[in-house]
């Protein structure tokens, strides 16, 4: 039973990550349907706003607010920030309003589309700073809450062979941390920009030359030596930190709202506390971006919905989920408090959001500086995957292969009645065509030997020749059901 639960956790995490890259998303607050003469507007929002906006959309639609004689009807789409920006850029997502986690993504979109007029307005919706979530005993060992802590302290710990033994806790081992993908995750992109700021000693005016400087690149690589786990989004890390505790990683950059939720919902035995980096951090403004493709009437409707979201009731509801209000007339209250590991006045230095070309340079640097990976794709081709499930899986794998590096080693295992190594792991440069061909030929039939497939993937990773460098080893499991055919 324990193995089955673990498989389901991996399944949900990996499916969410891969399918978000090929258009996966959920509708929010769209129960019922619009009136026949409705003025319909749509908003694509980042996942952390799901609970708040689902409720607010339903309430707003029930109020029958009108522009002229047309009632406004809002439709919500839950879409990760990076995935939404990709789909808007590719014209596969057409919305009235876009609300990523931070305005950084709008600057990336403008740069990548060479279109400075892609939006007609951009206003903050709610606020949350980027923090380093650290287990409270570990933070206390570093001097929290009285001593300022930052990236330089993390780097010193990473470089020290004693690890946590330097602070009297050898039982904690080495300092390790986690990092998400800056192509998808806003927290990861903001974290990476903050790392470059820390490398230069600046808090504003970061330039492409600063990013490209050898000392900056080395700073990022040195910090990267301490990265133990990579992932697609913060939700996966939150789940694993709660499941495995202090042995999983020492710290993880996240939004303050995520840390509050971690401590508030099913409180863990050991809480996380928020480190507001002494070198400075970013505010995520969860912007309300009205797109230039909206008609004048849709723009009016979008303004009415924005005003509704900024009223006291809406902002207080957002704060109950851990956001800070963008409406300055709403005072801070629980859960923005030490009871949940955060400090209301914790942000001391705010980093300037750099120009779009700098943001893109930072994002592009990720591929050169992260650890290389050994990845086994484990894909369910049993009968239950027939139809859209398998086609979405194929599209997700294609997108995944486009995003990883040419010297990452990738293999493919498929399973139905039995597990089969379809493509042995090798550098992607050498087996990309084999992988693409094997994915294209996948057909759904038979039972589900899930456990056998995962065990075969584990053995495949263990049998890979040593390259002499530390590499991330990962099994990416794509399945929709429970095992019913394994020999294990």
C-alpha positions in Angstrom: 0.0 0.0 0.0 2.9 2.4 0.8 4.4 1.9 -2.7 1.0 2.6 -4.3 0.6 5.9 -2.5 4.1 7.0 -3.5 3.3 6.2 -7.1 0.2 8.3 -7.1 2.1 11.3 -5.7 4.7 11.0 -8.5 1.9 10.6 -11.0 0.1 13.7 -10.1 3.2 15.8 -9.8 4.6 14.8 -13.2 1.3 14.9 -15.1 0.6 18.3 -13.8 4.1 19.5 -14.8 4.2 18.0 -18.3 0.6 18.7 -19.4 0.8 22.3 -18.3 3.4 22.8 -21.0 1.0 21.6 -23.7 -2.1 23.4 -22.7 -3.4 21.6 -19.5 -5.3 23.8 -17.2 -8.6 24.0 -15.3 -11.6 26.2 -15.4 -12.3 28.1 -12.3 -15.6 29.6 -11.0 -17.5 28.7 -14.2 -20.4 26.6 -12.7 -23.6 27.3 -14.5 -23.6 29.2 -17.7 -23.7 32.7 -19.1 -27.0 34.5 -19.9 -27.9 34.5 -23.6 -26.9 38.2 -24.0 -23.9 38.1 -21.7 -20.8 40.2 -22.2 -18.3 37.4 -21.7 -14.7 38.0 -20.5 -12.1 35.5 -19.5 -9.2 35.6 -17.1 -6.2 33.2 -17.0 -4.7 33.2 -13.5 -1.8 31.5 -11.8 -2.7 28.5 -9.6 -2.0 30.1 -6.2 -5.1 32.3 -6.8 -7.4 29.4 -7.6 -9.4 29.3 -4.3 -9.8 33.0 -4.1 -10.7 33.7 -7.7 -13.0 30.7 -8.0 -15.1 32.1 -5.2 -14.9 35.7 -6.3 -15.9 34.9 -9.9 -19.0 33.0 -8.7 -20.0 35.9 -6.5 -19.4 38.5 -9.2 -21.3 36.6 -11.8 -24.3 36.2 -9.4 -24.4 40.0 -9.0 -25.5 40.5 -12.6 -23.3 43.6 -13.1 -24.0 45.2 -16.5 -22.3 47.2 -19.2 -25.2 48.8 -21.0 -27.9 46.1 -21.1 -25.4 43.2 -21.1 -24.6 41.3 -17.9 -20.9 40.7 -17.4 -20.0 37.0 -17.2 -16.5 36.1 -16.1 -14.8 32.8 -17.0 -11.7 31.7 -15.2 -8.8 29.5 -16.4 -6.2 28.2 -14.0 -2.9 28.3 -15.9 0.7 28.4 -14.6 2.4 31.7 -15.5 5.1 30.3 -17.7 2.7 28.1 -19.6 0.2 30.9 -20.1 2.9 33.2 -21.5 3.9 30.5 -24.0 0.3 29.9 -25.1 -0.4 33.6 -25.5 2.9 34.0 -27.5 1.8 31.1 -29.7 -1.8 32.4 -30.1 -3.2 29.3 -28.5 -4.6 31.1 -25.5 -6.8 34.2 -26.1 -8.1 35.8 -22.9 -9.4 39.2 -21.9 -7.3 39.4 -18.7 -4.0 37.6 -17.8 -3.0 37.4 -14.1 0.4 35.6 -13.8 2.1 35.6 -10.4 4.3 38.6 -11.3 4.5 41.4 -13.9 7.9 39.9 -14.8 6.1 37.6 -17.2 4.5 40.5 -19.1 8.0 41.9 -19.7 9.2 38.5 -20.9 6.2 38.3 -23.3 6.8 41.7 -24.7 10.5 40.8 -25.3 9.7 37.5 -26.9 7.0 38.8 -29.2 8.7 42.1 -29.9 5.4 43.7 -29.1 5.4 46.4 -26.4 1.7 47.0 -26.9 0.5 43.5 -26.0 -1.5 44.8 -23.0 -3.5 48.0 -22.5 -3.3 48.1 -18.7 -1.5 46.4 -15.8 -2.5 46.8 -12.2 -1.6 44.8 -9.0 -4.2 42.5 -7.7 -2.7 41.1 -4.5 0.9 41.0 -3.2 3.3 38.4 -1.8 7.1 38.6 -1.4 9.5 35.8 -2.5 11.1 34.3 0.6 13.4 31.4 1.3 11.4 28.8 3.3 13.7 27.1 5.8 12.9 24.7 8.6 12.7 26.6 11.8 15.5 24.8 13.7 17.8 25.3 10.8 17.0 29.0 10.5 17.5 29.4 14.3 20.9 27.8 13.9 21.8 30.5 11.4 20.6 33.2 13.8 17.0 33.7 12.8 15.0 35.8 13.6 17.5 38.3 15.0 20.3 38.0 12.4 19.7 38.9 8.7 20.2 35.8 6.5 20.7 35.6 2.8 22.2 34.0 -0.3 25.8 34.5 1.0 25.0 32.5 4.1 23.6 29.7 2.0 26.7 29.7 -0.2 29.0 29.6 2.8 27.2 26.5 4.1 27.2 24.8 0.7 31.0 25.3 0.4 31.7 24.2 3.9 32.6 20.5 4.1 31.3 20.4 7.6 27.8 21.3 6.4 25.4 21.9 9.3 28.2 20.6 11.6 29.6 24.1 11.4 26.6 25.1 13.5 26.7 22.2 15.9 24.3 19.9 14.0 26.2 17.3 12.0 23.1 15.1 12.1 21.5 17.4 9.5 24.3 16.6 7.0 25.0 19.1 4.2 23.0 22.2 3.4 20.7 21.3 0.5 17.9 23.2 -1.3 15.4 22.9 -4.1 14.8 24.9 -7.3 11.9 24.9 -9.7 12.0 25.6 -13.5 12.2 29.3 -14.4 10.5 28.6 -17.7 7.3 27.8 -15.8 7.6 28.9 -12.2 7.5 32.6 -11.3 9.2 31.9 -7.9 12.0 30.2 -9.8 12.5 33.1 -12.2 12.4 35.7 -9.4 14.8 33.6 -7.4 17.2 33.3 -10.3 17.2 37.1 -10.8 17.7 37.6 -7.1 20.7 35.3 -7.2 22.3 37.4 -10.0 21.6 40.5 -8.0 23.4 38.9 -5.0 26.3 37.9 -7.2 26.8 41.5 -8.3 26.1 43.2 -4.9 23.4 45.3 -6.7 19.8 46.0 -5.8 18.9 47.8 -9.0 20.2 48.4 -12.6 21.0 44.8 -13.3 22.4 44.5 -16.9 22.9 41.7 -19.4 26.7 42.3 -18.9 26.2 41.6 -15.2 24.4 38.4 -16.0 27.1 37.3 -18.6 30.0 38.1 -16.3 32.1 35.0 -15.4 32.0 35.7 -11.7 28.2 35.9 -11.8 27.9 32.7 -13.7 30.2 31.0 -11.2 28.2 32.3 -8.3 25.1 30.7 -9.7 26.9 27.4 -10.4 28.3 27.4 -6.8 24.9 27.9 -5.3 23.7 25.1 -7.7 26.0 22.6 -6.1 23.7 22.6 -3.1 20.6 21.9 -5.1 19.3 18.4 -4.2 16.0 18.4 -6.0 14.6 20.1 -9.1 10.9 20.3 -9.9 8.2 21.9 -12.1 6.3 23.9 -9.4 6.3 24.8 -5.8 3.3 22.5 -5.0 5.5 19.4 -5.6 8.1 20.7 -3.2 5.6 21.7 -0.5 4.0 18.2 -0.7 7.4 16.5 -0.4 8.7 18.7 2.3 5.6 18.0 4.4 5.9 14.2 3.6 9.7 13.8 4.2 10.4 16.6 6.7 13.9 18.0 7.3 15.6 15.1 5.6 14.2 16.2 2.2 16.0 19.6 1.8 17.1 22.4 4.1 15.4 25.2 2.3 13.3 26.2 -0.7 12.5 29.6 -2.3 8.8 30.2 -2.5 6.1 32.8 -2.3 5.2 33.9 1.3 1.6 32.7 0.6 2.9 29.2 -0.1 4.8 29.1 3.2 1.7 30.3 5.1 -0.4 27.6 3.5 2.3 25.0 4.3 2.2 25.9 8.0 -1.6 26.6 8.2 -3.2 23.7 6.4 -2.4 20.4 8.2 0.4 21.9 10.2 3.7 19.9 10.1 5.5 18.8 13.1 8.4 21.2 12.2 7.3 24.4 10.7 8.9 26.5 8.0 9.9 30.1 8.6 10.3 32.8 6.0 13.8 34.1 5.3 13.6 37.6 3.7 17.0 37.6 2.0 19.3 40.4 3.3 20.5 41.0 -0.3 16.9 41.9 -1.2 13.9 40.2 -2.7 10.9 40.8 -5.1 7.3 41.5 -4.5 5.0 39.4 -6.7 2.2 41.7 -7.7 -0.2 39.1 -9.2 -1.0 41.7 -11.9 -4.3 42.2 -13.6 -3.3 42.6 -17.2 -5.9 43.6 -19.7 -4.8 42.3 -23.1 -4.8 44.5 -26.2 -7.0 42.0 -28.0 -10.0 42.9 -25.7 -12.8 44.9 -27.3 -13.7 48.3 -25.7 -16.7 46.7 -24.1 -14.6 43.8 -22.7 -12.1 46.4 -21.3 -15.0 48.1 -19.5 -16.2 44.8 -18.1 -12.6 43.9 -17.1 -12.4 47.2 -15.2 -15.6 46.5 -13.4 -14.3 43.0 -12.3 -11.0 44.5 -11.2 -12.8 47.1 -9.0 -14.7 44.3 -7.5 -11.5 42.3 -6.7 -10.0 45.4 -5.1 -12.9 46.1 -2.7 -12.4 45.5 1.0 -14.4 42.2 1.1 -12.4 40.7 -1.8 -9.0 41.8 -0.5 -9.8 40.5 3.1 -10.8 37.2 1.6 -7.5 37.1 -0.4 -5.6 37.8 2.9 -7.3 34.9 4.6 -5.5 32.7 2.0 -2.2 34.3 2.8 -1.9 37.1 0.2 -1.1 40.7 1.2 -3.7 43.2 0.0 -3.0 45.5 -2.9 -5.7 47.8 -1.6 -3.7 50.1 0.8 -6.8 50.8 2.8 -7.0 47.1 4.0 -4.7 46.6 7.1 -2.6 43.5 7.5 -4.1 40.8 9.7 -3.8 37.0 10.2 -2.4 34.9 8.7 0.3 37.5 7.9 1.9 36.9 11.3 4.7 35.0 13.1 2.2 32.4 14.1 2.5 31.1 10.5 6.2 31.6 10.1 6.2 35.1 8.5 7.1 38.6 9.5 4.7 41.4 8.5 7.6 43.8 8.2 10.1 41.2 7.0 10.9 42.7 3.6 13.7 45.2 4.2 15.2 45.6 0.7 13.2 45.4 -2.5 15.0 44.5 -5.7 14.2 46.4 -8.9 12.6 44.4 -11.7 15.2 44.5 -14.5 14.6 45.3 -18.1 13.0 42.6 -20.3 16.3 41.8 -22.1 17.9 41.2 -18.7 15.1 38.9 -17.6 15.3 36.8 -20.7 19.1 36.6 -20.3 18.7 35.4 -16.8 16.1 32.8 -17.8 18.3 31.6 -20.7 21.3 31.2 -18.4 19.5 28.5 -16.4 20.2 25.9 -19.1 24.0 26.5 -18.8 24.3 26.6 -15.1 22.0 23.9 -13.7 23.2 20.4 -12.9 22.9 17.9 -15.8 20.2 15.2 -15.4 19.6 11.5 -16.0 15.9 11.0 -16.7 13.9 7.9 -17.4 10.4 8.6 -18.8 8.0 5.9 -17.6 4.8 5.9 -19.7 1.6 4.0 -19.2 0.3 2.6 -22.5 -2.3 0.3 -21.0 -5.9 0.2 -22.3 -7.1 2.9 -19.9 -4.8 5.5 -21.6 -6.6 5.2 -24.9 -7.8 8.3 -26.6 -7.1 11.9 -25.4 -5.0 10.7 -22.4 -2.4 9.1 -24.5 -2.4 11.9 -27.1 -2.0 14.6 -24.3 0.8 12.5 -22.8 2.6 12.3 -26.2 2.3 16.1 -26.6 3.6 16.6 -23.1 6.6 14.4 -23.7 7.4 16.3 -26.9 7.3 19.6 -25.1 9.4 18.2 -22.3 12.1 17.0 -24.7 12.3 20.5 -26.2 13.0 22.0 -22.8 15.8 19.8 -21.5 19.5 20.0 -22.4 21.3 18.1 -25.2 23.7 16.5 -22.7 21.0 15.4 -20.3 20.7 11.6 -20.6 17.1 10.4 -21.3 15.6 7.0 -21.7 12.0 5.7 -22.2 10.2 2.8 -20.6 6.6 1.9 -21.6 4.4 -0.5 -19.8 1.1 -2.3 -20.2 1.0 -6.0 -19.4 4.8 -5.8 -19.0 7.4 -3.1 -18.7 9.6 -2.6 -21.8 12.7 -0.4 -22.3 11.7 1.3 -25.5 14.8 3.5 -25.7 17.9 3.0 -23.5 19.1 6.2 -21.8 21.7 8.3 -23.7 22.5 11.9 -24.2 19.5 13.6 -25.8 21.7 14.7 -28.7 22.2 11.1 -29.6 18.8 9.6 -29.1 16.3 12.4 -29.7 15.0 10.9 -33.0 14.7 7.4 -31.4 12.7 8.9 -28.5 10.4 10.9 -30.8 9.8 7.8 -33.0 9.0 5.6 -30.0 6.6 8.2 -28.6 4.9 8.5 -31.9 4.4 4.7 -32.1 2.9 4.3 -28.6 -0.5 2.6 -28.6 -2.8 1.9 -25.7 -3.7 -1.7 -24.9 -3.5 -4.2 -22.0 -3.1 -4.1 -18.3 -0.9 -1.9 -16.0 2.5 -3.2 -14.8 3.3 0.1 -13.1 5.5 -1.2 -10.2 7.6 -3.3 -12.6 8.1 -0.3 -14.8 9.3 2.0 -12.0 11.6 -0.8 -10.8 13.0 -1.2 -14.3 13.6 2.6 -14.4 15.4 2.5 -11.1 17.7 -0.2 -12.3 18.3 1.7 -15.6 19.5 4.7 -13.6 21.7 2.7 -11.4 23.4 1.0 -14.4 24.3 4.3 -16.2 28.1 4.8 -16.4 29.5 7.5 -14.1 30.4 10.7 -15.8 32.5 12.0 -13.0 30.1 14.9 -12.2 27.2 15.1 -9.9 23.9 14.7 -11.8 20.2 14.8 -11.0 18.6 11.4 -11.3 14.8 11.4 -12.0 12.0 9.1 -12.9 9.2 10.8 -14.7 6.0 8.7 -14.3 3.0 9.2 -16.6 0.1 7.0 -15.7 -3.7 7.3 -15.0 -4.3 4.2 -12.8 -3.3 1.7 -10.2 -1.0 -1.3 -10.8 -2.8 -4.6 -11.8 -0.1 -6.6 -13.6 3.3 -6.3 -11.9 5.3 -9.3 -10.6 6.6 -7.3 -7.6 
